[in-house]
Amino acid sequence: MTSTRKRDGEAGAAVAGAAGFLRDPAVIARVLEKRVLPFVDRPGRYIGGEINAALPGPRPEVRVLLSYPDLYEVGMSNHGLRILAETVRSTGFAGAERAFAFREDMAAAAAREGVPLYSLESLTPAADFDLWGFSLQAELTYTNIPAMLEAAGLAPAAASRVWPGAPLLVGGGVGAYNPEPLSRFFDLFVIGDGEEPLAEILEFYRVRRSRPGADKEGFLAELAAAVPGVYVPSLYRETRDGEGNFAGLRPLRPGVPAFVPKRVLKDLGKSRVARPPVPLVDVVHNRAVVEIMRGCARGCRFCQAGWAGRPVREKAPEAAAAEALEQTEATGCDEVSLLSLSSGDYRRIDGLLELLSPLLAERGVGISLPSLNAASISETIFRQLRRVRRSGITLAPEAGSVRMRKAINKDLAPEVLDGVVRQAKEQGWRLLKLYFMIGLPGERDEDVEAVAAVVDRLSRWGGDLNVTVSNFVPKAQTPFQWAPMNSPAELARKQALLRSRISSRRVKLKFRDPRMSFVEGLLAVGGRDAGRLLEEAYRRRCLFADWREHFDPAAWEEAAEASGLEPERFLFSPRDPDRPLPWAHIGGGVPGEVLLREYRRAEEASR
């Protein structure tokens, strides 16, 4: 490190921080330009400076770093980070910047030159922020979190990070509904909608952090008591019954809530994005995004986002249209996604499309409605969508047989699905995307074959047909949180059965690797002991596991064996509803007795 700085005439200009990393953004910029970025793939991931990216100004009172634990092109597609960035800046005293994971080549080059993980806006080392927030959406990204911490020169374990001096690590998103596998790494989690509690946390931090003698544990205990929806895992201890079985978590200090409620943003109009950064490289979803509805009332029993996202809240059509126009003007995007779990269920969808479609059509901008429920698609939706540039129609029947659709509470009559496809053809669409799921609780081989029958029937619609088949994974805060998961071998068998039964050559079929789903399941419904799996996997460099080409089955198998987890006990077998779940202290918004009633109904329907 010293010789490197002398070679560039920068001796004494940089201050070495944790693990010997550079700390001066100006020095980091020069080292990146000369000795790092010319030698890595897609350097646009790491340079910042995008249109609409917040430029560094006067140092804010509280500095917040926002991250998605994956590459730039994935993180830049995460709408939650955009919302939270707006929330931070709206306080008037806090600033928000972004950082994403280094890919292997960048990680090696940065480590060699002493460059830490840094923010894209100002090249400030991640270790120098006050709070570092992660959006937790996919379990297979979790091992990237300790990698990002170490790339920042910080200890992965929260207990080993000294405060003040290191940022407080904050987790949020659907992954926080079972935070226990990540409890070793994070200082706190926000349960539920993040806009309001984040603003409250920032205000609490601004006022209390400078108090003389403030220690980390005491500060976090006061925060957990003062801000509803904040969960601090270090303030709770596991308890066991006489047989050594998990018996729940109990708080260690007075004033710390035994149950952490979910926060709910009542007015969705308060959550908006006006000028999102324009990516410098191709990203997963390069389009303007307007959230029109949060939550879902349909009650598909496997859907975590649907159950935990309740109650349903809608944004006014006028506000949604104004947001869409502002984003397209600020970004130049040629597509607007009207985001919700089922856009056709937005009660004023016809009015919104009638208002927005002509305005976007004259700009050559298309509209996409992700994951439409076939039962909610009206003729008006088709008529309005045909006025703008057409994207594909996406439908999620999920199951093929009537029996399984009733079991998962998605009772969609075949004639309804056929009618939607017929309308799509008549209105000139050429691409249809379908989503199905196998391995559902109570599923039989004839249910898998029924999926093939639906696909073959719809393949005759006249256009292209893309079919994605996922594997059922039980999730916290859903009726199926007690349900067993199929083993990887059983899922592979069902995939082969489905593939053998689809005769049409016009179908593009895509499956999820059962071994990836297995790891997802271990982390989705595991407790604190599942944190050992993350540690073992990270030691074996199981990074970017949500990318098929990076997933290393052998390394994950070794990690699972070394961690001592027994999937036969908690993943491949039904959970006992009389025993506490690892996330029983976390509020999902729907009482446990309601979820259990729905689970019993599913069992009855699948018999």
Stockholm file with secondary structure:
# STOCKHOLM 1.0

chainA/1-607         MTSTRKRDGEAGAAVAGAAGFLRDPAVIARVLEKRVLPFVDRPGRYIGGEINAALPGPRPEVRVLLSYPDLYEVGMSNHGLRILAETVRSTGFAGAERAFAFREDMAAAAAREGVPLYSLESLTPAADFDLWGFSLQAELTYTNIPAMLEAAGLAPAAASRVWPGAPLLVGGGVGAYNPEPLSRFFDLFVIGDGEEPLAEILEFYRVRRSRPGADKEGFLAELAAAVPGVYVPSLYRETRDGEGNFAGLRPLRPGVPAFVPKRVLKDLGKSRVARPPVPLVDVVHNRAVVEIMRGCARGCRFCQAGWAGRPVREKAPEAAAAEALEQTEATGCDEVSLLSLSSGDYRRIDGLLELLSPLLAERGVGISLPSLNAASISETIFRQLRRVRRSGITLAPEAGSVRMRKAINKDLAPEVLDGVVRQAKEQGWRLLKLYFMIGLPGERDEDVEAVAAVVDRLSRWGGDLNVTVSNFVPKAQTPFQWAPMNSPAELARKQALLRSRISSRRVKLKFRDPRMSFVEGLLAVGGRDAGRLLEEAYRRRCLFADWREHFDPAAWEEAAEASGLEPERFLFSPRDPDRPLPWAHIGGGVPGEVLLREYRRAEEASR
#=GR chainA/1-607 SS CHHHHHHTTCTTTSCCCGGGCCCCHHHHHHHIIIIIGGGSSCGGGSCCCCTTCCCCCSCCSEEEEEEESSCHHHHTTCHHHHHHHHHHHHTSSEEEEEEECCCHHHHHHHHHHTCCCBCTTTCCBGGGSSEEEEECCCGGGTTHHHHHHHHTTCCSSGGGSCTTTSCEEEEESGGGGSCGGGTTTCSEEECBCCHHHHHHHHHHHHHHTTSTTCCHHHHHHHHHHHSTTEECGGGEEEEECTTSCEEEEEESSTTSCSSBCCBCCSCGGGCCCSSCCCCSSCCSSCSEEEECEESCSSCCTTCHHHHHTCSCEECCHHHHHHHHHHHHHHHCCSEEEEESSCGGGSTTHHHHHHHHHHHHHTTTCEEECCSBCGGGCCHHHHHHHTTSCCCCEEEEEECSSHHHHHHTTCCCCHHHHHHHHHHHHHTTCCEEEEEEEESCTTCCHHHHHHHHHHHHHHGGGSSEEEEEEEECCCCTTSGGGGSCCCCHHHHHHHHHHHHHHCCCTTEEEEECCHHHHHHHHHHHSCCTTHHHHHHHHHHTTCCSTTSTTTCCHHHHHHHHHHHTCCHHHHTSSCCCTTSCCTTTTBCCSSCHHHHHHHHHHHHHHTC
#=GC SS_cons         CHHHHHHTTCTTTSCCCGGGCCCCHHHHHHHIIIIIGGGSSCGGGSCCCCTTCCCCCSCCSEEEEEEESSCHHHHTTCHHHHHHHHHHHHTSSEEEEEEECCCHHHHHHHHHHTCCCBCTTTCCBGGGSSEEEEECCCGGGTTHHHHHHHHTTCCSSGGGSCTTTSCEEEEESGGGGSCGGGTTTCSEEECBCCHHHHHHHHHHHHHHTTSTTCCHHHHHHHHHHHSTTEECGGGEEEEECTTSCEEEEEESSTTSCSSBCCBCCSCGGGCCCSSCCCCSSCCSSCSEEEECEESCSSCCTTCHHHHHTCSCEECCHHHHHHHHHHHHHHHCCSEEEEESSCGGGSTTHHHHHHHHHHHHHTTTCEEECCSBCGGGCCHHHHHHHTTSCCCCEEEEEECSSHHHHHHTTCCCCHHHHHHHHHHHHHTTCCEEEEEEEESCTTCCHHHHHHHHHHHHHHGGGSSEEEEEEEECCCCTTSGGGGSCCCCHHHHHHHHHHHHHHCCCTTEEEEECCHHHHHHHHHHHSCCTTHHHHHHHHHHTTCCSTTSTTTCCHHHHHHHHHHHTCCHHHHTSSCCCTTSCCTTTTBCCSSCHHHHHHHHHHHHHHTC
//
